[in-house]
Amino acid sequence: MAQYLLLIYREDAAVAAATPEKTQQVLKEHMAFQDRHAAAVLGANALHNTDTATSVRADGSGGFAVTDGPFAETKEALGGYYLVEAVDLDEAIALAKDLPDDFGGGIEVRPVRVFD
């Protein structure tokens, strides 16, 4: 079995505009996804919006530049992830297709790289 990250992208503006009922509904749908796929889900976390991000970059002279905000401004931002185990990419994609619509974004499926 291989491991994959299901990276959940969403629109921060849609999250900010969501009613408490919509937020609760999405949370319930994620809990249901986790129940349906308990054998495959190895871990999961949600992230705060990008306005809470801090970016750290090497400055080229041995130091670091630390700035508020994400690396780049974008309409969709990483909102959370699932670490899953799947037989192959097709199975990982099937899991991604079963995730709830998370505030207008999409899912990126990436295999976890294993170093020997």
DOLOZA-619355 format. One line per 2 residues: number of its first residue (from 1); their letters; for each residue x, y, z of C-alpha. Coordinates in nm, 2 decimals. Example, Ala and Ser with C-alpha at 12.3 -4.5 7.8 and 13.67 -1.06 7.14 Angstrom:
<rs>
1) AS) 1.23/-0.45/0.78 | 1.37/-0.11/0.71
</rs>
This chain:
<rs>
1) MA) 0.00/0.00/0.00 | 0.11/0.35/-0.08
3) QY) 0.04/0.67/0.11 | -0.11/0.98/-0.05
5) LL) -0.19/1.33/0.07 | -0.53/1.46/-0.03
7) LI) -0.46/1.84/-0.01 | -0.78/2.03/0.03
9) YR) -0.79/2.37/-0.13 | -1.06/2.62/-0.06
11) ED) -1.15/2.98/-0.11 | -1.08/3.18/0.21
13) AA) -1.35/3.43/0.11 | -1.61/3.15/0.09
15) VA) -1.50/3.03/0.44 | -1.53/3.38/0.58
17) AA) -1.87/3.43/0.42 | -2.01/3.09/0.54
19) TP) -2.29/3.08/0.79 | -2.24/2.88/1.11
21) EK) -2.48/2.63/0.97 | -2.28/2.58/0.65
23) TQ) -1.96/2.54/0.85 | -2.12/2.28/1.07
25) QV) -2.26/2.09/0.77 | -1.91/2.08/0.61
27) LK) -1.77/1.95/0.94 | -2.03/1.68/0.96
29) EH) -1.96/1.58/0.60 | -1.59/1.55/0.68
31) MA) -1.67/1.34/0.99 | -1.88/1.11/0.77
33) FQ) -1.60/1.08/0.52 | -1.36/0.98/0.80
35) DR) -1.61/0.72/0.92 | -1.67/0.57/0.57
37) HA) -1.29/0.55/0.51 | -1.16/0.48/0.86
39) AA) -0.93/0.20/0.73 | -0.77/0.43/0.47
41) VL) -0.74/0.75/0.67 | -0.41/0.77/0.86
43) GA) -0.44/1.13/0.97 | -0.61/1.46/0.89
45) NA) -0.60/1.82/0.99 | -0.77/2.15/0.90
47) LH) -0.57/2.47/0.87 | -0.65/2.82/0.97
49) NT) -0.70/3.08/0.69 | -0.41/3.22/0.51
51) DT) -0.43/3.55/0.70 | -0.27/3.36/1.00
53) AT) 0.02/3.23/0.78 | 0.39/3.32/0.84
55) SV) 0.64/3.26/0.56 | 1.00/3.18/0.62
57) RA) 1.26/3.21/0.34 | 1.64/3.19/0.34
59) DG) 1.77/3.53/0.25 | 2.08/3.41/0.06
61) SG) 2.32/3.55/0.31 | 2.29/3.29/0.58
63) GF) 1.98/3.44/0.75 | 1.61/3.42/0.71
65) AV) 1.33/3.66/0.61 | 1.01/3.61/0.81
67) TD) 0.70/3.77/0.68 | 0.33/3.77/0.76
69) GP) 0.11/3.59/0.51 | 0.14/3.31/0.26
71) FA) 0.42/3.27/0.00 | 0.18/3.39/-0.27
73) ET) -0.16/3.55/-0.30 | -0.41/3.31/-0.46
75) KE) -0.78/3.26/-0.49 | -0.76/2.91/-0.35
77) AL) -0.55/2.82/-0.05 | -0.45/2.50/0.13
79) GG) -0.72/2.45/0.39 | -0.63/2.10/0.52
81) YY) -0.53/1.76/0.43 | -0.59/1.38/0.47
83) LV) -0.31/1.13/0.48 | -0.45/0.82/0.33
85) EA) -0.33/0.47/0.24 | -0.44/0.33/-0.10
87) VD) -0.34/0.05/-0.33 | -0.27/0.29/-0.61
89) LD) -0.33/0.64/-0.75 | -0.68/0.54/-0.88
91) EA) -0.79/0.44/-0.53 | -0.65/0.76/-0.39
93) IA) -0.84/0.96/-0.66 | -1.16/0.77/-0.57
95) LA) -1.11/0.88/-0.20 | -1.06/1.24/-0.31
97) KD) -1.38/1.23/-0.52 | -1.57/1.12/-0.20
99) LP) -1.45/1.43/0.00 | -1.72/1.69/0.06
101) DD) -1.72/2.02/-0.14 | -1.51/2.23/0.09
103) FG) -1.60/2.60/0.02 | -1.54/2.61/-0.35
105) GG) -1.20/2.46/-0.38 | -1.05/2.14/-0.51
107) IE) -0.84/1.84/-0.41 | -0.48/1.77/-0.51
109) VR) -0.37/1.41/-0.47 | 0.00/1.37/-0.41
111) PV) 0.19/1.05/-0.34 | 0.41/1.05/-0.03
113) RV) 0.77/1.01/-0.13 | 0.96/0.73/0.05
115) FD) 1.34/0.74/0.08 | 1.53/0.43/0.13
</rs>
